[in-house]
Amino acid sequence: MNEMTKITTTLKDWETDQEVRWCPGCGDYAILKAVQRTLPELGADPSNTVFVSGIGCSSRFPYYIESYGFHTIHGRAPAFATGIKLANPELDVWLITGDGDGMSIGGNHTMHVIRRNLNTQIMLFNNEIYGLTKGQFSPTSRVGTSSPSTPMGSVDRPALPCAFALGAGGRFVARAYDVSKNLPAVLKAAHAHKGAAFVEIFQNCIVYNKDRFDDFVAKGNADANQLWLENGEPMLFNKGTQGIALDQETLTLKVVDVADGDWQAADVIVHDVTNRSVAHMLVEMPFGPFPMALGVIYDDPRPTYEESLLGQDAKAREGKVADLSKLLAKGQTWTVGE
């Protein structure tokens, strides 16, 4: 496949004339602006870019990006994205989904687009609720979530999207949140990855699940409760006074104090984005005793689905001449008269 031809655009070039219809204060606004700021920095071309979505609040996204787009059916955006990419591998395909669209009715499709390793950026907006259909609990809602469908509190154990992506064989897994200044950097890393790049974005639903993520997003909580990962750098948080280390006896992660900035003495782990075992532990760290792991958690490319499939097709056609008439006449044939 050829590398994307970069062009010069501005944020305005990616804005449409459509009225943005999300609830005032919705986190989707911040994500939209982050994407519209990032695309010019990537050198992306609107005429070569496709946004594909399913159903849900997040899935209105294609209307607001000045590029090609498909607003498809519930949970099936990965199938459409796969067809688009196979039909024209040079297109830059972004897949937009939510915790309900991508983890419930679309869980099967999400699993397979990740497993196949289609070269696409998958942005899963996670607000831990069904916002479009008036606030029912979703696959990622926490135990005890009160909603119209769980008035006494949800008893379901929530799905972990990043753990799901790793379990499906994902080669790029990252996390961020809607108003984070680091979100564009995460999106750039996802775009640079050749293959299925899965990004979970925590998104505030102002109406049905307001401030759900304040325990690690709100001012005053962020420093102590966010672990921003950077390849080759120690896993430090809380202004460098704490870090993540490996307990050699139990082979599990633990929080350690860091004295005088000496993280090596505290055995703090240096982040390696190709370490799949540690990635699994990071995405499953229980929040509370641990901070929320954010940034690029895992990044280890392998050949993409379209490269393998189209390469196989090209090999099958070597030395052959397309002849439709010969194909139709092959084997037993007959003619139907009047």
Salt bridges, closest charged atoms under 4 A:
GLU3 OE1 - LYS194 NZ 3.74
GLU15 OE1 - LYS12 NZ 3.56
GLU15 OE2 - LYS33 NZ 2.50
GLU19 OE1 - ARG21 NE 3.68
GLU41 OE1 - LYS188 NZ 2.24
ASP92 OD2 - HIS191 NE2 2.82
ASP101 OD1 - HIS74 ND1 2.82
GLU128 OE1 - ARG142 NE 2.95
GLU128 OE1 - ARG212 NE 3.85
GLU200 OE1 - ARG175 NE 3.14
ASP215 OD2 - ARG142 NH1 3.39
ASP223 OD2 - LYS239 NZ 3.95
ASP299 OD1 - HIS193 ND1 2.75
ASP300 OD2 - ARG171 NH2 3.12
ASP313 OD2 - ARG317 NE 2.96
